[in-house]
Amino acid sequence: EFWKFLMQFFNTKFVVFEYKNYVEKISQNLVFITSKYLYPSALRNVAFIISRNGLNANAEIVVNAKIKNEKTLIISLTDEDLLIMVALKDEGKEPSDYLLEKVENLLMSLSI
């Protein structure tokens, strides 16, 4: 369901995965760099940034602006998120349900 959701609501066929092995939280500059790989005409509107500790406050503002203004989705996943998804898989549950919940929470938190 998660991947269908991305295809339907974000008009994407391809997903970018960017890995950042930084101790600090990811800055807005690194989010801008990742967003340059997103091209609506190439059906590439979704990216995952996988990092140790997630995004800083300014980077989260950029992610929200990208959703609102460009209809592109950048999903931040941390080490903790990955461990949760592995545990879900071990329990026989679907890790993509966790991703769907994470994206839904992000979309619900957007202000107008």
N, C-alpha and C positions, 0 to 999 in steps of 0.2 A: 504493500500500500504506500509506503514512504516514497519509493521511486516513482510510482504512478503519480503521486501528489506533486513531486517536483516537475515531472514532465507536463502535467496538466496546468498547474498554476504558475509555473515559472518558465514555461515554453522552452524546456531544455532537453537535449538528447545526450549531452556530454557534461561531465562534472570534472572540475579541476581539484586536485588534491595538492596542497602545499604544506610541507613539513618544516617547522621552525623549532630547532633544538636550542632554544634560548632559555636561560634561567629566569630572566625578567619576563614580565607580561609583554605581550606583543603590542607594538606602538601603532599609531595611525598610519605612519609612513609605510610600514610593512603591509598593512591592509590595502593601502592604495596600490602598492606594487602587485599584490595578488589580484586586485580588481582589474588590472590592465589585461589579464588573461581572459576576461569575460567579454564575449562578443554576441550580442543578440542575433545578428545576422548569421552567425555560425551555430546557432542553437546551443550556446555555451553560456548559461546564465547563473550557474550555481558553482560555488567553490567551498571547499572545506579547508580551514586553516587548523592544522593539528600542531599543538604546542604543549609545552610542559605545564604552563600556568594560565593559559587563556589570554584574553585581551585586556588592555588597560582601559580606563574610562573614555579617553579620547578615541581609541580604536572602536569602541562600542558605538560611539556617536557616528562614526564613519559608516559602520555596518548598517545602522538604522537609516542613514541618509541614502545609502546605495539602494536599499529596499524601496524606500519611498520615491526617490527621484529617477532611478534607472531600472527598477524592477529586477535587480540582480540580488541574489541571496548569497551571503557569505556566512558560513556556519563555523563557529569556533568549537573545537573539541580539545579537551585537556587530557592529561594522563589519567585523571580520575574518571572522565567520561569513557575512555577506552577500557579501563578496568571494569567499570559497571557493565559495559556491553559484553565483555568476555564472560563475566559472571552470569549475565542473562542467557547467553548462548549455552553455558554449562548447565543451566537449569532447564534447558529445552525451550526457552522463550526466544522471541524474535528481537534481536538488537536494533533492528530498524524501527521498531515501535518506540524505542527510547529516542531515536533521532527525530521521529515525527513529533513526539511530545516536546522535544527541545525546540524545534522550529515553530510549532504552534505557540509555545510560550513566548518566543521572540516576537512573533507577529502580533500576539495579543498585547504585548508591552509597548508597541509603537504608539506614539502620540501623534495627533493630527497636526 
